Amino acid sequence: MNNQNRGFLYGILAAICYGTNPLGALHLYSAGFDPGSVLFYRFFGATFLSALFLLILRKDFRLPKENIPYVCVLGILFAVSALALFSSFLFMDAGIASTLLFGYPIMVAIFMVLIFHEKLQKKMLLSIVLALCGVGLLMRTSDGAALSPIGTLFVFLSSLAYAIYIIVAAHMPKPVGALKMNMYIFGICAFCLAIFNLAMPAHGIRPIKTLPEFGWALQLALIPSLLSLVFMQKSLKTIGSTPTAILGAIEPVTAVAIGVGIFGETLSIRLIFGILLILCSVILLAVKKH
């Protein structure tokens, strides 16, 4: 497998892992947890797991001085994006929220063209159009109910923060191992969420009391956090910001699959066509031009 194909594989794995966010979040919400508490455990656990793996692999914990401001910004952006997305789950179906989140590749493409003068290729533009058509089919509920304006605003904020995150991460001054960099990003996220919870004493941080609660918190820390960002960093280094963002089209597909298979949501013909369009957009992007 050459580097480009490996980069596409990393991007797909990152999207699938990140698309499992609703799995742990909704189970913890049903147990009485609020978004701030859920995300604190997610990022605290991800920080601990990252540090543990670094110790096992005997990796250096030092971070280049030039990268410290970037890592701080990335931590804040990811905390904002995650908190906004998880808050949107309270106002709309998680599958729809995760689908609307896919607005971020458009933002990434626009930022890269306007700020960094990146050329937007026809194949990439067609891939974006196909993905958006697919998302458009996925974003409506089965009964045609109107989406929550507050929930939609939360998802837009999450998309914007995530788009900026991808661009900043792709322009890190010095190369750093994905596991090490994400450990610091997760730590900053956990710190931000701790401050957020302390600033809202009505909520606070709900303690974990049962083994299932611990298991779902561990799932959030490992799959959509640690594994997702490690794969995304590797994809960014290999194929760049815009292709990595477009490969994120698989995220809403994963979210819909979880909604249908676990939470009993209806799989309609419209959803099937939406998923097919998104998969076509990813295949079009991945196919090399000879």
Contacts in CASP RR format, 6 or more apart in sequence:
PFRMAT RR
TARGET T0000
AUTHOR 0000-0000-0000
METHOD contacts of the structure
MODEL  1
MNNQNRGFLYGILAAICYGTNPLGALHLYSAGFDPGSVLFYRFFGATFLS
ALFLLILRKDFRLPKENIPYVCVLGILFAVSALALFSSFLFMDAGIASTL
LFGYPIMVAIFMVLIFHEKLQKKMLLSIVLALCGVGLLMRTSDGAALSPI
GTLFVFLSSLAYAIYIIVAAHMPKPVGALKMNMYIFGICAFCLAIFNLAM
PAHGIRPIKTLPEFGWALQLALIPSLLSLVFMQKSLKTIGSTPTAILGAI
EPVTAVAIGVGIFGETLSIRLIFGILLILCSVILLAVKKH
1 9 0 8 1.000
3 238 0 8 1.000
4 238 0 8 1.000
4 239 0 8 1.000
4 288 0 8 1.000
5 286 0 8 1.000
6 234 0 8 1.000
6 238 0 8 1.000
7 234 0 8 1.000
7 235 0 8 1.000
7 238 0 8 1.000
7 239 0 8 1.000
8 235 0 8 1.000
8 239 0 8 1.000
8 243 0 8 1.000
8 247 0 8 1.000
8 285 0 8 1.000
8 286 0 8 1.000
10 231 0 8 1.000
10 232 0 8 1.000
10 234 0 8 1.000
10 235 0 8 1.000
10 238 0 8 1.000
11 231 0 8 1.000
11 232 0 8 1.000
11 234 0 8 1.000
11 235 0 8 1.000
11 239 0 8 1.000
11 244 0 8 1.000
11 247 0 8 1.000
11 248 0 8 1.000
12 247 0 8 1.000
12 250 0 8 1.000
12 282 0 8 1.000
13 227 0 8 1.000
13 231 0 8 1.000
14 227 0 8 1.000
14 228 0 8 1.000
14 229 0 8 1.000
14 231 0 8 1.000
14 232 0 8 1.000
14 235 0 8 1.000
14 244 0 8 1.000
14 247 0 8 1.000
14 248 0 8 1.000
15 247 0 8 1.000
15 248 0 8 1.000
15 249 0 8 1.000
15 250 0 8 1.000
15 251 0 8 1.000
15 254 0 8 1.000
16 250 0 8 1.000
16 251 0 8 1.000
16 254 0 8 1.000
17 223 0 8 1.000
17 224 0 8 1.000
17 227 0 8 1.000
17 228 0 8 1.000
17 231 0 8 1.000
18 224 0 8 1.000
18 228 0 8 1.000
18 232 0 8 1.000
18 248 0 8 1.000
18 251 0 8 1.000
18 254 0 8 1.000
19 98 0 8 1.000
19 224 0 8 1.000
19 228 0 8 1.000
19 250 0 8 1.000
19 251 0 8 1.000
19 252 0 8 1.000
19 254 0 8 1.000
19 255 0 8 1.000
19 258 0 8 1.000
20 219 0 8 1.000
20 223 0 8 1.000
20 224 0 8 1.000
20 254 0 8 1.000
20 258 0 8 1.000
21 85 0 8 1.000
21 86 0 8 1.000
21 94 0 8 1.000
21 98 0 8 1.000
21 220 0 8 1.000
21 224 0 8 1.000
21 255 0 8 1.000
22 89 0 8 1.000
22 94 0 8 1.000
22 95 0 8 1.000
22 97 0 8 1.000
22 98 0 8 1.000
22 255 0 8 1.000
22 258 0 8 1.000
22 259 0 8 1.000
22 263 0 8 1.000
23 216 0 8 1.000
23 219 0 8 1.000
23 258 0 8 1.000
23 262 0 8 1.000
24 38 0 8 1.000
24 216 0 8 1.000
24 217 0 8 1.000
24 219 0 8 1.000
24 220 0 8 1.000
25 35 0 8 1.000
25 38 0 8 1.000
25 86 0 8 1.000
25 89 0 8 1.000
25 94 0 8 1.000
25 220 0 8 1.000
26 89 0 8 1.000
26 94 0 8 1.000
26 263 0 8 1.000
27 212 0 8 1.000
27 216 0 8 1.000
28 37 0 8 1.000
28 38 0 8 1.000
28 213 0 8 1.000
28 216 0 8 1.000
28 217 0 8 1.000
28 220 0 8 1.000
29 38 0 8 1.000
29 89 0 8 1.000
29 90 0 8 1.000
31 210 0 8 1.000
31 212 0 8 1.000
31 213 0 8 1.000
32 206 0 8 1.000
33 206 0 8 1.000
33 213 0 8 1.000
34 203 0 8 1.000
34 204 0 8 1.000
34 206 0 8 1.000
35 83 0 8 1.000
35 86 0 8 1.000
35 87 0 8 1.000
35 89 0 8 1.000
35 90 0 8 1.000
36 83 0 8 1.000
36 86 0 8 1.000
36 193 0 8 1.000
36 196 0 8 1.000
36 197 0 8 1.000
36 203 0 8 1.000
36 205 0 8 1.000
37 197 0 8 1.000
37 203 0 8 1.000
37 204 0 8 1.000
37 205 0 8 1.000
37 206 0 8 1.000
38 86 0 8 1.000
38 217 0 8 1.000
38 220 0 8 1.000
39 79 0 8 1.000
39 82 0 8 1.000
39 83 0 8 1.000
39 86 0 8 1.000
39 189 0 8 1.000
39 193 0 8 1.000
40 190 0 8 1.000
40 193 0 8 1.000
40 194 0 8 1.000
40 197 0 8 1.000
40 205 0 8 1.000
41 208 0 8 1.000
41 217 0 8 1.000
41 220 0 8 1.000
41 221 0 8 1.000
42 82 0 8 1.000
42 217 0 8 1.000
42 220 0 8 1.000
42 221 0 8 1.000
42 224 0 8 1.000
42 225 0 8 1.000
43 79 0 8 1.000
43 82 0 8 1.000
43 186 0 8 1.000
43 187 0 8 1.000
43 189 0 8 1.000
43 190 0 8 1.000
43 193 0 8 1.000
43 221 0 8 1.000
43 225 0 8 1.000
44 186 0 8 1.000
44 187 0 8 1.000
44 190 0 8 1.000
44 221 0 8 1.000
45 186 0 8 1.000
45 190 0 8 1.000
45 217 0 8 1.000
45 218 0 8 1.000
45 221 0 8 1.000
45 225 0 8 1.000
46 182 0 8 1.000
46 186 0 8 1.000
46 187 0 8 1.000
46 189 0 8 1.000
46 190 0 8 1.000
46 221 0 8 1.000
46 222 0 8 1.000
46 225 0 8 1.000
46 226 0 8 1.000
47 183 0 8 1.000
47 186 0 8 1.000
47 187 0 8 1.000
47 190 0 8 1.000
48 221 0 8 1.000
49 221 0 8 1.000
49 222 0 8 1.000
49 226 0 8 1.000
50 179 0 8 1.000
50 180 0 8 1.000
50 182 0 8 1.000
50 183 0 8 1.000
50 186 0 8 1.000
50 226 0 8 1.000
51 61 0 8 1.000
51 183 0 8 1.000
53 179 0 8 1.000
54 61 0 8 1.000
54 179 0 8 1.000
54 180 0 8 1.000
54 183 0 8 1.000
57 179 0 8 1.000
59 179 0 8 1.000
59 180 0 8 1.000
60 180 0 8 1.000
61 180 0 8 1.000
61 183 0 8 1.000
63 71 0 8 1.000
63 176 0 8 1.000
63 180 0 8 1.000
63 181 0 8 1.000
63 184 0 8 1.000
64 173 0 8 1.000
64 174 0 8 1.000
64 176 0 8 1.000
66 173 0 8 1.000
66 174 0 8 1.000
67 172 0 8 1.000
67 173 0 8 1.000
67 174 0 8 1.000
67 176 0 8 1.000
67 181 0 8 1.000
70 168 0 8 1.000
70 169 0 8 1.000
70 171 0 8 1.000
70 172 0 8 1.000
70 173 0 8 1.000
71 181 0 8 1.000
71 184 0 8 1.000
71 185 0 8 1.000
71 188 0 8 1.000
72 188 0 8 1.000
73 168 0 8 1.000
74 165 0 8 1.000
74 168 0 8 1.000
74 169 0 8 1.000
74 181 0 8 1.000
74 185 0 8 1.000
74 188 0 8 1.000
75 184 0 8 1.000
75 185 0 8 1.000
75 186 0 8 1.000
75 187 0 8 1.000
75 188 0 8 1.000
75 189 0 8 1.000
75 192 0 8 1.000
76 188 0 8 1.000
76 192 0 8 1.000
77 161 0 8 1.000
77 162 0 8 1.000
77 164 0 8 1.000
77 165 0 8 1.000
77 168 0 8 1.000
78 161 0 8 1.000
78 162 0 8 1.000
78 165 0 8 1.000
78 185 0 8 1.000
78 189 0 8 1.000
78 229 0 8 1.000
79 188 0 8 1.000
79 189 0 8 1.000
79 192 0 8 1.000
79 193 0 8 1.000
80 157 0 8 1.000
80 158 0 8 1.000
80 161 0 8 1.000
81 157 0 8 1.000
81 158 0 8 1.000
81 159 0 8 1.000
81 161 0 8 1.000
81 162 0 8 1.000
81 165 0 8 1.000
82 158 0 8 1.000
82 189 0 8 1.000
83 193 0 8 1.000
83 196 0 8 1.000
84 154 0 8 1.000
84 155 0 8 1.000
84 157 0 8 1.000
84 158 0 8 1.000
84 161 0 8 1.000
85 97 0 8 1.000
85 98 0 8 1.000
85 101 0 8 1.000
85 154 0 8 1.000
85 155 0 8 1.000
85 158 0 8 1.000
87 151 0 8 1.000
87 154 0 8 1.000
88 97 0 8 1.000
88 100 0 8 1.000
88 151 0 8 1.000
88 152 0 8 1.000
88 154 0 8 1.000
88 155 0 8 1.000
88 158 0 8 1.000
89 97 0 8 1.000
90 151 0 8 1.000
91 148 0 8 1.000
91 150 0 8 1.000
91 151 0 8 1.000
91 154 0 8 1.000
92 147 0 8 1.000
92 148 0 8 1.000
92 151 0 8 1.000
92 152 0 8 1.000
93 141 0 8 1.000
93 259 0 8 1.000
93 265 0 8 1.000
94 255 0 8 1.000
94 258 0 8 1.000
94 259 0 8 1.000
94 263 0 8 1.000
95 138 0 8 1.000
95 252 0 8 1.000
95 255 0 8 1.000
95 256 0 8 1.000
95 258 0 8 1.000
95 259 0 8 1.000
95 265 0 8 1.000
96 138 0 8 1.000
96 139 0 8 1.000
96 140 0 8 1.000
96 141 0 8 1.000
96 147 0 8 1.000
97 151 0 8 1.000
97 154 0 8 1.000
97 155 0 8 1.000
97 255 0 8 1.000
98 251 0 8 1.000
98 252 0 8 1.000
98 254 0 8 1.000
98 255 0 8 1.000
98 256 0 8 1.000
99 135 0 8 1.000
99 136 0 8 1.000
99 138 0 8 1.000
99 139 0 8 1.000
99 252 0 8 1.000
99 255 0 8 1.000
99 256 0 8 1.000
100 135 0 8 1.000
100 139 0 8 1.000
100 147 0 8 1.000
100 152 0 8 1.000
100 155 0 8 1.000
100 156 0 8 1.000
100 159 0 8 1.000
101 155 0 8 1.000
101 158 0 8 1.000
101 159 0 8 1.000
101 162 0 8 1.000
101 251 0 8 1.000
101 252 0 8 1.000
102 131 0 8 1.000
102 132 0 8 1.000
102 135 0 8 1.000
102 159 0 8 1.000
102 248 0 8 1.000
102 249 0 8 1.000
102 251 0 8 1.000
102 252 0 8 1.000
103 132 0 8 1.000
103 135 0 8 1.000
103 159 0 8 1.000
103 163 0 8 1.000
104 159 0 8 1.000
104 160 0 8 1.000
104 162 0 8 1.000
104 163 0 8 1.000
104 166 0 8 1.000
104 245 0 8 1.000
105 128 0 8 1.000
105 131 0 8 1.000
105 163 0 8 1.000
105 242 0 8 1.000
105 245 0 8 1.000
105 246 0 8 1.000
105 248 0 8 1.000
105 249 0 8 1.000
106 128 0 8 1.000
106 132 0 8 1.000
107 159 0 8 1.000
107 160 0 8 1.000
107 163 0 8 1.000
107 164 0 8 1.000
108 163 0 8 1.000
108 166 0 8 1.000
108 167 0 8 1.000
108 241 0 8 1.000
108 242 0 8 1.000
108 245 0 8 1.000
109 120 0 8 1.000
109 124 0 8 1.000
109 128 0 8 1.000
109 242 0 8 1.000
109 245 0 8 1.000
111 163 0 8 1.000
111 164 0 8 1.000
111 167 0 8 1.000
112 118 0 8 1.000
112 167 0 8 1.000
112 241 0 8 1.000
112 242 0 8 1.000
113 119 0 8 1.000
113 120 0 8 1.000
115 167 0 8 1.000
118 242 0 8 1.000
120 242 0 8 1.000
123 284 0 8 1.000
123 285 0 8 1.000
123 289 0 8 1.000
124 242 0 8 1.000
124 243 0 8 1.000
124 246 0 8 1.000
124 285 0 8 1.000
126 281 0 8 1.000
126 284 0 8 1.000
127 246 0 8 1.000
127 281 0 8 1.000
127 282 0 8 1.000
127 284 0 8 1.000
127 285 0 8 1.000
128 246 0 8 1.000
128 281 0 8 1.000
129 281 0 8 1.000
130 277 0 8 1.000
130 278 0 8 1.000
130 280 0 8 1.000
130 281 0 8 1.000
130 284 0 8 1.000
131 246 0 8 1.000
131 249 0 8 1.000
131 277 0 8 1.000
131 278 0 8 1.000
131 281 0 8 1.000
131 282 0 8 1.000
133 274 0 8 1.000
133 277 0 8 1.000
134 273 0 8 1.000
134 274 0 8 1.000
134 275 0 8 1.000
134 277 0 8 1.000
134 278 0 8 1.000
134 281 0 8 1.000
135 249 0 8 1.000
135 252 0 8 1.000
135 274 0 8 1.000
135 278 0 8 1.000
136 274 0 8 1.000
137 270 0 8 1.000
137 271 0 8 1.000
137 273 0 8 1.000
137 274 0 8 1.000
137 277 0 8 1.000
138 252 0 8 1.000
138 256 0 8 1.000
138 270 0 8 1.000
138 271 0 8 1.000
138 274 0 8 1.000
138 275 0 8 1.000
138 278 0 8 1.000
139 147 0 8 1.000
140 147 0 8 1.000
140 270 0 8 1.000
141 147 0 8 1.000
142 265 0 8 1.000
142 266 0 8 1.000
142 268 0 8 1.000
163 245 0 8 1.000
166 232 0 8 1.000
166 236 0 8 1.000
166 241 0 8 1.000
166 244 0 8 1.000
166 245 0 8 1.000
167 241 0 8 1.000
169 232 0 8 1.000
169 233 0 8 1.000
169 236 0 8 1.000
170 236 0 8 1.000
170 240 0 8 1.000
170 241 0 8 1.000
170 244 0 8 1.000
172 181 0 8 1.000
175 237 0 8 1.000
177 233 0 8 1.000
178 229 0 8 1.000
178 230 0 8 1.000
178 233 0 8 1.000
178 234 0 8 1.000
179 230 0 8 1.000
181 233 0 8 1.000
182 226 0 8 1.000
182 229 0 8 1.000
182 230 0 8 1.000
182 233 0 8 1.000
185 229 0 8 1.000
186 225 0 8 1.000
186 226 0 8 1.000
194 205 0 8 1.000
197 203 0 8 1.000
197 204 0 8 1.000
197 205 0 8 1.000
198 204 0 8 1.000
208 214 0 8 1.000
208 217 0 8 1.000
232 244 0 8 1.000
235 243 0 8 1.000
235 244 0 8 1.000
235 247 0 8 1.000
236 244 0 8 1.000
243 285 0 8 1.000
246 281 0 8 1.000
246 282 0 8 1.000
246 285 0 8 1.000
247 282 0 8 1.000
247 285 0 8 1.000
247 286 0 8 1.000
248 282 0 8 1.000
249 278 0 8 1.000
249 279 0 8 1.000
249 281 0 8 1.000
249 282 0 8 1.000
250 278 0 8 1.000
250 279 0 8 1.000
250 282 0 8 1.000
252 278 0 8 1.000
253 275 0 8 1.000
253 278 0 8 1.000
253 279 0 8 1.000
256 265 0 8 1.000
256 267 0 8 1.000
256 271 0 8 1.000
256 275 0 8 1.000
259 265 0 8 1.000
260 266 0 8 1.000
260 267 0 8 1.000
260 271 0 8 1.000
END
